[in-house]
Amino acid sequence: MTSLWLKPAVFAFSHHHGFRLTFASHKFPTRLRCSSSLNHNSTSLQESIGRIRERIADNGKVEISPSAYDTAWVAMVPEREYSAGGDKPCFPECLDWIIRNQNPNGSWGLDPGHPYLVKDSLSCTLACLLALKKWNFGHEQLLKGLEFIRANSWAATDKDQFSPVGFDVIFPTMINYANQLDLILPFDHDLLDSMILNRDLQIKSERNPNLLGYIAEGIGESFDWNDVVLTKQRSNGSLFNSPATTAAALIHSQGNNKCFQYLQSLLKSFNNFVPTIHPLNVYTRLCMVDTIQTLGIERHFESEIDSILEETYSLWQQKEEEIFADVTCCAVAFRLLRIKGFEASSDELAPYAEQDHVVSLKKNGVRTVFELYRASQIRIYEDETILEAVSNWTTKYLKQQLLSKTIPDKKLHKQVEYELKNSHGVLDRIRNKRSLDLYDVDGYQIMKTAYRCPAVYNKDYLVLSSQDFNSCQALNQKELQQLERWYTDCRLDQLNSRRDVLHISHFLTAAAFGDPQLSDARLSSTKTLVLVTCVDDLFDVHGSREESQKFLQLIQEWKEKPAVEYGSKQVEILFTAVYNTVNDLAEKASLQQGRCVKQFFIGMWVEIVTIFMKELNMWHEGAAITLDEYLSFSWVTIGSRICVLTAIHFIGIKLSEEMVLSSECTDLCIHVSTIDRLFNDVGTFQREKDEDGKLNAISLLKEAGGNKDDGAAIISKITEIVEYHRRKVLRIVYERGTVLPRKCKDVFLNTSKITQYVYSCGDEFTSPQEEIMNDLKSLIYQPLKNLPPVVKS
């Protein structure tokens, strides 16, 4: 009858039904020292919030770093009246930019660079050298660039280097072009022949015409430029929103006026350089939303986020090519829109589920595949086979990348590893802390060249999220001080239950519901969880059958009695703790709700204790039941319902009795509790399989199958049931216009993640203590150090 999330993991297990989290080797501080950042400079935070809002509001222009690679290709476009072989540049301002923007080491590209971006620097530098050599400009810069290539030519074939999209096709072609211009490069003939052979094989084997078109400057004159202009030109005049590809079309086939006008408009907008992709507004603004959410600061920008997603959904409905022509943008848009409750159909991801496109999609890079994986996890309907197919191949591919250690970006490697391991069990505050640890103000993304986008990577995000984290941590510490006083006042420290149940309960609650405004909800949920766990201990381990029966009688009568009438000190302590705490919570909730909720709170306790007693009697009697019969009542004793329905009365929203008793609320309780029950049963089974008579979903399935030891089939069946209930939860939570407000439904959703988080930290062979304890310490006890300086206006 193990209650809730506290017992699926560590191995002092009970005689009846569950694990105990027994962190014997860890000592919690008896006195907490609140973080000094609670009194941080609120003015500086407001300044950071203001600057971020300005970035969000700047809908007209997304700031993006210059692309030396693309600017060089634009610089190579001949003036139109000389395009048959002319000797004048069409865009001489690009040559001026190239001469003014060479890096001190002789390269072109991102500055500051990155040790794994040398291959990208080679590509940018060679493109700039071709432009200078073609128009006989910048002799001094050309010599410095050649020296950089000589010193770093090793990177061209280094598999540990980050490789720009299409590098293996484009770079050999640029070397050939350099030879035509009598530009001598330090690549021997054998290496060049090998690179060209590899290029030709890649071009021949590539089945995705869009990818070939995107990197067509690497194919050169043999490419059908007239066809690609005719069939792939965007409404803005570009080819694939790529300045380099568009410029190559003008070089090789004169393109058309729309190509020319696209490049002209870019140079006017960006002051004599071009970015590697344009437009990028939709994707960048979605990345801003995603970054703000993963850093845990979204509550400061709710209206701005709503506005961005409303605009994005309008573009989604209009089939805007900026979304649907970009795999990554489409995946991010789908995920964020669906989570927000917009009706984004998974049919739009159908092209990415087809086997013919899988190989090409992998060539787009791990980040693109990772975003498709994340999108595929937002499955809310039974028949969304498209998402299932995308999930299957992306999961397999990403696992292969992790095993082979072929994700050169170590931060991305950690992010992929964590998401795959936890899937639906990532608790919000833990995700926020991990994202904060991995956040890099000098972060970049890579397409045909690497680029930075200050709207996504900037110090304002880091300052605000760091200060916000420490502030929330200080609040959590104050909450824990209150809870420790309550625990002692209730004399729960005199029971056999370990003190750490309080710390773990509060940690899990704080990790799932991190908003500072939900402090009362965290306190009420933690107290309820601790009490349910202690009551379960009475029925499960420490109490006799007579004590359990007496406790049920007291709960049903709901009256304090003289000490001698409790029958035992354990029953007295436990009943008075439940009685006083529930009465206190009911009184506070009634004030917040404007109506009396006491009888509802008491009724939930009568129900859960009654079913505890039912399970105890069935265990003693050795009753034979089916899985369906077991799940029909065991979802209550896992404790999710009583914790959630207590907590939602403290989230600042008035809930009518009709709302709490609605079929929607009941369905959420059943679905969430069933997920928690099944995860718990999977986590406890191996340790209890040798003990007869226990009620457990795994053992019931084994008995139904004639006790054949087909563990894989049983786990598969359990997983199928869990996924069914998870889809139901997601669908109700994400749906708009329902009985319960979204803020209320999110409490249910976050609760459903807790058991998976605990279970994913270990199994019967691997103790979860270290990972959970590290997260607990990081979230509750250890303030961030070396905070970034506040950005001045």
Salt bridges, closest charged atoms under 4 A:
GLU63 OE1 - ARG55 NH1 3.89
GLU147 OE1 - ARG150 NH1 4.00
ASP200 OD1 - ARG199 NH2 3.04
GLU206 OE1 - LYS363 NZ 2.68
GLU217 OE2 - LYS448 NZ 2.89
ASP290 OD1 - ARG335 NH1 3.18
ASP290 OD2 - ARG374 NH1 3.46
GLU304 OE2 - ARG53 NE 3.08
ASP306 OD1 - LYS340 NZ 3.00
GLU310 OE2 - ARG736 NH1 3.97
GLU311 OE1 - ARG285 NH2 3.37
GLU348 OE2 - LYS319 NZ 2.20
GLU354 OE1 - HIS357 NE2 3.61
GLU371 OE1 - ARG335 NH2 3.17
GLU371 OE2 - ARG374 NH1 3.41
GLU382 OE2 - ARG727 NE 2.96
GLU384 OE2 - ARG338 NH2 2.77
GLU388 OE1 - ARG379 NH2 3.89
ASP409 OD2 - ARG367 NH2 3.89
GLU419 OE2 - ARG431 NH1 2.59
ASP428 OD1 - LYS753 NZ 3.78
ASP437 OD1 - LYS433 NZ 2.89
ASP460 OD1 - ARG51 NE 2.87
ASP468 OD1 - ARG299 NH2 2.43
ASP468 OD1 - HIS300 NE2 3.37
GLU479 OE1 - HIS506 NE2 2.98
GLU479 OE2 - ARG522 NH2 2.79
GLU484 OE2 - ARG499 NH2 3.48
GLU484 OE2 - HIS503 NE2 3.07
ASP500 OD2 - ARG498 NE 3.45
ASP536 OD2 - LYS7 NZ 2.34
ASP537 OD1 - LYS7 NZ 3.44
ASP537 OD1 - ARG20 NE 2.96
ASP540 OD1 - HIS16 ND1 3.04
ASP540 OD2 - ARG20 NH2 3.14
GLU557 OE1 - LYS561 NZ 3.01
GLU572 OE2 - ARG491 NH2 3.45
ASP584 OD2 - LYS588 NZ 3.28
GLU607 OE1 - ARG641 NH1 2.60
ASP681 OD1 - HIS17 NE2 3.80
ASP681 OD1 - ARG677 NH1 3.24
GLU691 OE1 - LYS694 NZ 2.06
ASP709 OD1 - LYS702 NZ 3.33
GLU723 OE2 - ARG726 NH1 2.31
ASP746 OD1 - ARG742 NE 2.81
GLU771 OE1 - LYS421 NZ 2.71
ASP775 OD1 - ARG434 NH2 3.45
